[in-house]
Amino acid sequence: MPPCAADIGAWGEAQAVAFLKIGGFRILGRNVRPTRHDEIDIIVQKDSTLVFVEVKTRRQEDFARPARAVDAQKRRALNRAAAAYLRKARYPDLFYRFDVIEVIGHPDAPAPPVVRHIEGAFPFEARRSFPL
């Protein structure tokens, strides 16, 4: 039986974590829920930058790149979740950004997955302000 969408998503997140570790990122959390409604796939830190990572996994990209699924509604939800996380963390003295990692493939594929890291994929909403 082929893997279901949830299995492929979890596999994609594991691929993204491995990719980030190789790139020197420190994993701070996976599937972080700073509020009841919102979730951040991965939170990492590298040097003085705290990164909120959204992972999009697809078996193939015949129709569009996986990052296209991070639409305005998803960006708003990620902004809301990141702001809640930062409030709870008391606004660490770091730079913040949103990245998207695309994973193309699936666990049963004979070839290794294609992993693309899009740094600074979108900004914090202007209405989100942080203490100085």
MODELLER restraints for C-alpha pairs under 7 A, 6 or more apart:
rsr = mdl.restraints
at = mdl.atoms
rsr.add(forms.Gaussian(group=physical.xy_distance, feature=features.Distance(at['CA:8:A'], at['CA:106:A']), mean=6.14, stdev=0.5))
rsr.add(forms.Gaussian(group=physical.xy_distance, feature=features.Distance(at['CA:9:A'], at['CA:57:A']), mean=5.86, stdev=0.5))
rsr.add(forms.Gaussian(group=physical.xy_distance, feature=features.Distance(at['CA:11:A'], at['CA:107:A']), mean=6.82, stdev=0.5))
rsr.add(forms.Gaussian(group=physical.xy_distance, feature=features.Distance(at['CA:12:A'], at['CA:57:A']), mean=5.42, stdev=0.5))
rsr.add(forms.Gaussian(group=physical.xy_distance, feature=features.Distance(at['CA:12:A'], at['CA:103:A']), mean=5.83, stdev=0.5))
rsr.add(forms.Gaussian(group=physical.xy_distance, feature=features.Distance(at['CA:13:A'], at['CA:55:A']), mean=6.19, stdev=0.5))
rsr.add(forms.Gaussian(group=physical.xy_distance, feature=features.Distance(at['CA:16:A'], at['CA:101:A']), mean=6.63, stdev=0.5))
rsr.add(forms.Gaussian(group=physical.xy_distance, feature=features.Distance(at['CA:24:A'], at['CA:46:A']), mean=6.75, stdev=0.5))
rsr.add(forms.Gaussian(group=physical.xy_distance, feature=features.Distance(at['CA:25:A'], at['CA:44:A']), mean=6.00, stdev=0.5))
rsr.add(forms.Gaussian(group=physical.xy_distance, feature=features.Distance(at['CA:25:A'], at['CA:45:A']), mean=5.57, stdev=0.5))
rsr.add(forms.Gaussian(group=physical.xy_distance, feature=features.Distance(at['CA:25:A'], at['CA:46:A']), mean=4.88, stdev=0.5))
rsr.add(forms.Gaussian(group=physical.xy_distance, feature=features.Distance(at['CA:26:A'], at['CA:44:A']), mean=5.39, stdev=0.5))
rsr.add(forms.Gaussian(group=physical.xy_distance, feature=features.Distance(at['CA:26:A'], at['CA:45:A']), mean=5.21, stdev=0.5))
rsr.add(forms.Gaussian(group=physical.xy_distance, feature=features.Distance(at['CA:26:A'], at['CA:46:A']), mean=6.30, stdev=0.5))
rsr.add(forms.Gaussian(group=physical.xy_distance, feature=features.Distance(at['CA:27:A'], at['CA:43:A']), mean=6.29, stdev=0.5))
rsr.add(forms.Gaussian(group=physical.xy_distance, feature=features.Distance(at['CA:27:A'], at['CA:44:A']), mean=4.56, stdev=0.5))
rsr.add(forms.Gaussian(group=physical.xy_distance, feature=features.Distance(at['CA:27:A'], at['CA:45:A']), mean=6.72, stdev=0.5))
rsr.add(forms.Gaussian(group=physical.xy_distance, feature=features.Distance(at['CA:28:A'], at['CA:43:A']), mean=5.40, stdev=0.5))
rsr.add(forms.Gaussian(group=physical.xy_distance, feature=features.Distance(at['CA:28:A'], at['CA:44:A']), mean=5.18, stdev=0.5))
rsr.add(forms.Gaussian(group=physical.xy_distance, feature=features.Distance(at['CA:29:A'], at['CA:42:A']), mean=5.67, stdev=0.5))
rsr.add(forms.Gaussian(group=physical.xy_distance, feature=features.Distance(at['CA:29:A'], at['CA:43:A']), mean=5.12, stdev=0.5))
rsr.add(forms.Gaussian(group=physical.xy_distance, feature=features.Distance(at['CA:30:A'], at['CA:41:A']), mean=5.52, stdev=0.5))
rsr.add(forms.Gaussian(group=physical.xy_distance, feature=features.Distance(at['CA:30:A'], at['CA:42:A']), mean=4.47, stdev=0.5))
rsr.add(forms.Gaussian(group=physical.xy_distance, feature=features.Distance(at['CA:30:A'], at['CA:43:A']), mean=6.47, stdev=0.5))
rsr.add(forms.Gaussian(group=physical.xy_distance, feature=features.Distance(at['CA:31:A'], at['CA:39:A']), mean=6.03, stdev=0.5))
rsr.add(forms.Gaussian(group=physical.xy_distance, feature=features.Distance(at['CA:31:A'], at['CA:40:A']), mean=5.51, stdev=0.5))
rsr.add(forms.Gaussian(group=physical.xy_distance, feature=features.Distance(at['CA:31:A'], at['CA:41:A']), mean=4.50, stdev=0.5))
rsr.add(forms.Gaussian(group=physical.xy_distance, feature=features.Distance(at['CA:31:A'], at['CA:42:A']), mean=6.09, stdev=0.5))
rsr.add(forms.Gaussian(group=physical.xy_distance, feature=features.Distance(at['CA:32:A'], at['CA:39:A']), mean=5.46, stdev=0.5))
rsr.add(forms.Gaussian(group=physical.xy_distance, feature=features.Distance(at['CA:32:A'], at['CA:40:A']), mean=5.11, stdev=0.5))
rsr.add(forms.Gaussian(group=physical.xy_distance, feature=features.Distance(at['CA:32:A'], at['CA:41:A']), mean=6.49, stdev=0.5))
rsr.add(forms.Gaussian(group=physical.xy_distance, feature=features.Distance(at['CA:33:A'], at['CA:39:A']), mean=4.52, stdev=0.5))
rsr.add(forms.Gaussian(group=physical.xy_distance, feature=features.Distance(at['CA:33:A'], at['CA:40:A']), mean=6.49, stdev=0.5))
rsr.add(forms.Gaussian(group=physical.xy_distance, feature=features.Distance(at['CA:34:A'], at['CA:81:A']), mean=5.98, stdev=0.5))
rsr.add(forms.Gaussian(group=physical.xy_distance, feature=features.Distance(at['CA:34:A'], at['CA:84:A']), mean=5.82, stdev=0.5))
rsr.add(forms.Gaussian(group=physical.xy_distance, feature=features.Distance(at['CA:34:A'], at['CA:85:A']), mean=5.30, stdev=0.5))
rsr.add(forms.Gaussian(group=physical.xy_distance, feature=features.Distance(at['CA:35:A'], at['CA:81:A']), mean=6.69, stdev=0.5))
rsr.add(forms.Gaussian(group=physical.xy_distance, feature=features.Distance(at['CA:35:A'], at['CA:84:A']), mean=6.98, stdev=0.5))
rsr.add(forms.Gaussian(group=physical.xy_distance, feature=features.Distance(at['CA:38:A'], at['CA:77:A']), mean=6.33, stdev=0.5))
rsr.add(forms.Gaussian(group=physical.xy_distance, feature=features.Distance(at['CA:38:A'], at['CA:81:A']), mean=5.53, stdev=0.5))
rsr.add(forms.Gaussian(group=physical.xy_distance, feature=features.Distance(at['CA:39:A'], at['CA:81:A']), mean=6.47, stdev=0.5))
rsr.add(forms.Gaussian(group=physical.xy_distance, feature=features.Distance(at['CA:40:A'], at['CA:52:A']), mean=6.75, stdev=0.5))
rsr.add(forms.Gaussian(group=physical.xy_distance, feature=features.Distance(at['CA:40:A'], at['CA:53:A']), mean=6.90, stdev=0.5))
rsr.add(forms.Gaussian(group=physical.xy_distance, feature=features.Distance(at['CA:40:A'], at['CA:54:A']), mean=6.70, stdev=0.5))
rsr.add(forms.Gaussian(group=physical.xy_distance, feature=features.Distance(at['CA:40:A'], at['CA:78:A']), mean=6.73, stdev=0.5))
rsr.add(forms.Gaussian(group=physical.xy_distance, feature=features.Distance(at['CA:40:A'], at['CA:81:A']), mean=6.81, stdev=0.5))
rsr.add(forms.Gaussian(group=physical.xy_distance, feature=features.Distance(at['CA:41:A'], at['CA:53:A']), mean=6.05, stdev=0.5))
rsr.add(forms.Gaussian(group=physical.xy_distance, feature=features.Distance(at['CA:41:A'], at['CA:54:A']), mean=5.44, stdev=0.5))
rsr.add(forms.Gaussian(group=physical.xy_distance, feature=features.Distance(at['CA:41:A'], at['CA:55:A']), mean=6.48, stdev=0.5))
rsr.add(forms.Gaussian(group=physical.xy_distance, feature=features.Distance(at['CA:42:A'], at['CA:52:A']), mean=6.19, stdev=0.5))
rsr.add(forms.Gaussian(group=physical.xy_distance, feature=features.Distance(at['CA:42:A'], at['CA:53:A']), mean=5.04, stdev=0.5))
rsr.add(forms.Gaussian(group=physical.xy_distance, feature=features.Distance(at['CA:42:A'], at['CA:54:A']), mean=6.78, stdev=0.5))
rsr.add(forms.Gaussian(group=physical.xy_distance, feature=features.Distance(at['CA:43:A'], at['CA:51:A']), mean=5.73, stdev=0.5))
rsr.add(forms.Gaussian(group=physical.xy_distance, feature=features.Distance(at['CA:43:A'], at['CA:52:A']), mean=4.81, stdev=0.5))
rsr.add(forms.Gaussian(group=physical.xy_distance, feature=features.Distance(at['CA:43:A'], at['CA:53:A']), mean=5.99, stdev=0.5))
rsr.add(forms.Gaussian(group=physical.xy_distance, feature=features.Distance(at['CA:44:A'], at['CA:50:A']), mean=5.99, stdev=0.5))
rsr.add(forms.Gaussian(group=physical.xy_distance, feature=features.Distance(at['CA:44:A'], at['CA:51:A']), mean=5.23, stdev=0.5))
rsr.add(forms.Gaussian(group=physical.xy_distance, feature=features.Distance(at['CA:44:A'], at['CA:52:A']), mean=6.73, stdev=0.5))
rsr.add(forms.Gaussian(group=physical.xy_distance, feature=features.Distance(at['CA:45:A'], at['CA:51:A']), mean=5.94, stdev=0.5))
rsr.add(forms.Gaussian(group=physical.xy_distance, feature=features.Distance(at['CA:48:A'], at['CA:94:A']), mean=5.21, stdev=0.5))
rsr.add(forms.Gaussian(group=physical.xy_distance, feature=features.Distance(at['CA:48:A'], at['CA:95:A']), mean=6.15, stdev=0.5))
rsr.add(forms.Gaussian(group=physical.xy_distance, feature=features.Distance(at['CA:49:A'], at['CA:94:A']), mean=5.48, stdev=0.5))
rsr.add(forms.Gaussian(group=physical.xy_distance, feature=features.Distance(at['CA:49:A'], at['CA:95:A']), mean=4.59, stdev=0.5))
rsr.add(forms.Gaussian(group=physical.xy_distance, feature=features.Distance(at['CA:49:A'], at['CA:96:A']), mean=5.70, stdev=0.5))
rsr.add(forms.Gaussian(group=physical.xy_distance, feature=features.Distance(at['CA:50:A'], at['CA:94:A']), mean=6.33, stdev=0.5))
rsr.add(forms.Gaussian(group=physical.xy_distance, feature=features.Distance(at['CA:50:A'], at['CA:95:A']), mean=6.00, stdev=0.5))
rsr.add(forms.Gaussian(group=physical.xy_distance, feature=features.Distance(at['CA:50:A'], at['CA:96:A']), mean=4.89, stdev=0.5))
rsr.add(forms.Gaussian(group=physical.xy_distance, feature=features.Distance(at['CA:50:A'], at['CA:97:A']), mean=6.61, stdev=0.5))
rsr.add(forms.Gaussian(group=physical.xy_distance, feature=features.Distance(at['CA:51:A'], at['CA:96:A']), mean=5.84, stdev=0.5))
rsr.add(forms.Gaussian(group=physical.xy_distance, feature=features.Distance(at['CA:51:A'], at['CA:97:A']), mean=5.10, stdev=0.5))
rsr.add(forms.Gaussian(group=physical.xy_distance, feature=features.Distance(at['CA:51:A'], at['CA:98:A']), mean=5.74, stdev=0.5))
rsr.add(forms.Gaussian(group=physical.xy_distance, feature=features.Distance(at['CA:51:A'], at['CA:99:A']), mean=6.71, stdev=0.5))
rsr.add(forms.Gaussian(group=physical.xy_distance, feature=features.Distance(at['CA:52:A'], at['CA:97:A']), mean=6.34, stdev=0.5))
rsr.add(forms.Gaussian(group=physical.xy_distance, feature=features.Distance(at['CA:52:A'], at['CA:98:A']), mean=4.90, stdev=0.5))
rsr.add(forms.Gaussian(group=physical.xy_distance, feature=features.Distance(at['CA:52:A'], at['CA:99:A']), mean=6.23, stdev=0.5))
rsr.add(forms.Gaussian(group=physical.xy_distance, feature=features.Distance(at['CA:53:A'], at['CA:98:A']), mean=5.93, stdev=0.5))
rsr.add(forms.Gaussian(group=physical.xy_distance, feature=features.Distance(at['CA:53:A'], at['CA:99:A']), mean=4.85, stdev=0.5))
rsr.add(forms.Gaussian(group=physical.xy_distance, feature=features.Distance(at['CA:53:A'], at['CA:100:A']), mean=5.54, stdev=0.5))
rsr.add(forms.Gaussian(group=physical.xy_distance, feature=features.Distance(at['CA:53:A'], at['CA:101:A']), mean=6.99, stdev=0.5))
rsr.add(forms.Gaussian(group=physical.xy_distance, feature=features.Distance(at['CA:54:A'], at['CA:99:A']), mean=6.40, stdev=0.5))
rsr.add(forms.Gaussian(group=physical.xy_distance, feature=features.Distance(at['CA:54:A'], at['CA:100:A']), mean=4.82, stdev=0.5))
rsr.add(forms.Gaussian(group=physical.xy_distance, feature=features.Distance(at['CA:54:A'], at['CA:101:A']), mean=6.32, stdev=0.5))
rsr.add(forms.Gaussian(group=physical.xy_distance, feature=features.Distance(at['CA:55:A'], at['CA:100:A']), mean=5.78, stdev=0.5))
rsr.add(forms.Gaussian(group=physical.xy_distance, feature=features.Distance(at['CA:55:A'], at['CA:101:A']), mean=4.83, stdev=0.5))
rsr.add(forms.Gaussian(group=physical.xy_distance, feature=features.Distance(at['CA:55:A'], at['CA:102:A']), mean=6.03, stdev=0.5))
rsr.add(forms.Gaussian(group=physical.xy_distance, feature=features.Distance(at['CA:56:A'], at['CA:66:A']), mean=5.52, stdev=0.5))
rsr.add(forms.Gaussian(group=physical.xy_distance, feature=features.Distance(at['CA:56:A'], at['CA:67:A']), mean=6.37, stdev=0.5))
rsr.add(forms.Gaussian(group=physical.xy_distance, feature=features.Distance(at['CA:56:A'], at['CA:101:A']), mean=6.28, stdev=0.5))
rsr.add(forms.Gaussian(group=physical.xy_distance, feature=features.Distance(at['CA:56:A'], at['CA:102:A']), mean=5.03, stdev=0.5))
rsr.add(forms.Gaussian(group=physical.xy_distance, feature=features.Distance(at['CA:56:A'], at['CA:103:A']), mean=6.24, stdev=0.5))
rsr.add(forms.Gaussian(group=physical.xy_distance, feature=features.Distance(at['CA:57:A'], at['CA:66:A']), mean=6.52, stdev=0.5))
rsr.add(forms.Gaussian(group=physical.xy_distance, feature=features.Distance(at['CA:57:A'], at['CA:102:A']), mean=5.88, stdev=0.5))
rsr.add(forms.Gaussian(group=physical.xy_distance, feature=features.Distance(at['CA:57:A'], at['CA:103:A']), mean=4.60, stdev=0.5))
rsr.add(forms.Gaussian(group=physical.xy_distance, feature=features.Distance(at['CA:57:A'], at['CA:104:A']), mean=5.80, stdev=0.5))
rsr.add(forms.Gaussian(group=physical.xy_distance, feature=features.Distance(at['CA:58:A'], at['CA:66:A']), mean=6.40, stdev=0.5))
rsr.add(forms.Gaussian(group=physical.xy_distance, feature=features.Distance(at['CA:58:A'], at['CA:103:A']), mean=6.41, stdev=0.5))
rsr.add(forms.Gaussian(group=physical.xy_distance, feature=features.Distance(at['CA:58:A'], at['CA:104:A']), mean=5.04, stdev=0.5))
rsr.add(forms.Gaussian(group=physical.xy_distance, feature=features.Distance(at['CA:58:A'], at['CA:105:A']), mean=6.28, stdev=0.5))
rsr.add(forms.Gaussian(group=physical.xy_distance, feature=features.Distance(at['CA:59:A'], at['CA:104:A']), mean=5.47, stdev=0.5))
rsr.add(forms.Gaussian(group=physical.xy_distance, feature=features.Distance(at['CA:59:A'], at['CA:105:A']), mean=4.50, stdev=0.5))
rsr.add(forms.Gaussian(group=physical.xy_distance, feature=features.Distance(at['CA:59:A'], at['CA:106:A']), mean=5.57, stdev=0.5))
rsr.add(forms.Gaussian(group=physical.xy_distance, feature=features.Distance(at['CA:60:A'], at['CA:104:A']), mean=5.66, stdev=0.5))
rsr.add(forms.Gaussian(group=physical.xy_distance, feature=features.Distance(at['CA:60:A'], at['CA:105:A']), mean=6.22, stdev=0.5))
rsr.add(forms.Gaussian(group=physical.xy_distance, feature=features.Distance(at['CA:66:A'], at['CA:102:A']), mean=5.85, stdev=0.5))
rsr.add(forms.Gaussian(group=physical.xy_distance, feature=features.Distance(at['CA:67:A'], at['CA:100:A']), mean=6.67, stdev=0.5))
rsr.add(forms.Gaussian(group=physical.xy_distance, feature=features.Distance(at['CA:67:A'], at['CA:102:A']), mean=6.36, stdev=0.5))
rsr.add(forms.Gaussian(group=physical.xy_distance, feature=features.Distance(at['CA:79:A'], at['CA:124:A']), mean=6.09, stdev=0.5))
rsr.add(forms.Gaussian(group=physical.xy_distance, feature=features.Distance(at['CA:79:A'], at['CA:125:A']), mean=6.75, stdev=0.5))
rsr.add(forms.Gaussian(group=physical.xy_distance, feature=features.Distance(at['CA:97:A'], at['CA:120:A']), mean=5.75, stdev=0.5))
rsr.add(forms.Gaussian(group=physical.xy_distance, feature=features.Distance(at['CA:97:A'], at['CA:123:A']), mean=6.83, stdev=0.5))
rsr.add(forms.Gaussian(group=physical.xy_distance, feature=features.Distance(at['CA:98:A'], at['CA:120:A']), mean=5.29, stdev=0.5))
rsr.add(forms.Gaussian(group=physical.xy_distance, feature=features.Distance(at['CA:98:A'], at['CA:121:A']), mean=5.89, stdev=0.5))
rsr.add(forms.Gaussian(group=physical.xy_distance, feature=features.Distance(at['CA:98:A'], at['CA:122:A']), mean=6.04, stdev=0.5))
rsr.add(forms.Gaussian(group=physical.xy_distance, feature=features.Distance(at['CA:98:A'], at['CA:123:A']), mean=6.73, stdev=0.5))
rsr.add(forms.Gaussian(group=physical.xy_distance, feature=features.Distance(at['CA:99:A'], at['CA:118:A']), mean=5.56, stdev=0.5))
rsr.add(forms.Gaussian(group=physical.xy_distance, feature=features.Distance(at['CA:99:A'], at['CA:119:A']), mean=4.67, stdev=0.5))
rsr.add(forms.Gaussian(group=physical.xy_distance, feature=features.Distance(at['CA:99:A'], at['CA:120:A']), mean=5.16, stdev=0.5))
rsr.add(forms.Gaussian(group=physical.xy_distance, feature=features.Distance(at['CA:99:A'], at['CA:121:A']), mean=5.04, stdev=0.5))
rsr.add(forms.Gaussian(group=physical.xy_distance, feature=features.Distance(at['CA:100:A'], at['CA:117:A']), mean=6.15, stdev=0.5))
rsr.add(forms.Gaussian(group=physical.xy_distance, feature=features.Distance(at['CA:100:A'], at['CA:118:A']), mean=5.16, stdev=0.5))
rsr.add(forms.Gaussian(group=physical.xy_distance, feature=features.Distance(at['CA:100:A'], at['CA:119:A']), mean=6.78, stdev=0.5))
rsr.add(forms.Gaussian(group=physical.xy_distance, feature=features.Distance(at['CA:100:A'], at['CA:121:A']), mean=6.07, stdev=0.5))
rsr.add(forms.Gaussian(group=physical.xy_distance, feature=features.Distance(at['CA:101:A'], at['CA:115:A']), mean=6.89, stdev=0.5))
rsr.add(forms.Gaussian(group=physical.xy_distance, feature=features.Distance(at['CA:101:A'], at['CA:116:A']), mean=5.57, stdev=0.5))
rsr.add(forms.Gaussian(group=physical.xy_distance, feature=features.Distance(at['CA:101:A'], at['CA:117:A']), mean=4.58, stdev=0.5))
rsr.add(forms.Gaussian(group=physical.xy_distance, feature=features.Distance(at['CA:101:A'], at['CA:118:A']), mean=6.05, stdev=0.5))
rsr.add(forms.Gaussian(group=physical.xy_distance, feature=features.Distance(at['CA:102:A'], at['CA:115:A']), mean=5.62, stdev=0.5))
rsr.add(forms.Gaussian(group=physical.xy_distance, feature=features.Distance(at['CA:102:A'], at['CA:116:A']), mean=5.07, stdev=0.5))
rsr.add(forms.Gaussian(group=physical.xy_distance, feature=features.Distance(at['CA:102:A'], at['CA:117:A']), mean=6.56, stdev=0.5))
rsr.add(forms.Gaussian(group=physical.xy_distance, feature=features.Distance(at['CA:103:A'], at['CA:113:A']), mean=6.42, stdev=0.5))
rsr.add(forms.Gaussian(group=physical.xy_distance, feature=features.Distance(at['CA:103:A'], at['CA:114:A']), mean=5.69, stdev=0.5))
rsr.add(forms.Gaussian(group=physical.xy_distance, feature=features.Distance(at['CA:103:A'], at['CA:115:A']), mean=4.64, stdev=0.5))
rsr.add(forms.Gaussian(group=physical.xy_distance, feature=features.Distance(at['CA:103:A'], at['CA:116:A']), mean=6.64, stdev=0.5))
rsr.add(forms.Gaussian(group=physical.xy_distance, feature=features.Distance(at['CA:104:A'], at['CA:113:A']), mean=5.49, stdev=0.5))
rsr.add(forms.Gaussian(group=physical.xy_distance, feature=features.Distance(at['CA:104:A'], at['CA:114:A']), mean=5.09, stdev=0.5))
rsr.add(forms.Gaussian(group=physical.xy_distance, feature=features.Distance(at['CA:104:A'], at['CA:115:A']), mean=6.56, stdev=0.5))
rsr.add(forms.Gaussian(group=physical.xy_distance, feature=features.Distance(at['CA:105:A'], at['CA:113:A']), mean=4.75, stdev=0.5))
rsr.add(forms.Gaussian(group=physical.xy_distance, feature=features.Distance(at['CA:105:A'], at['CA:114:A']), mean=6.71, stdev=0.5))
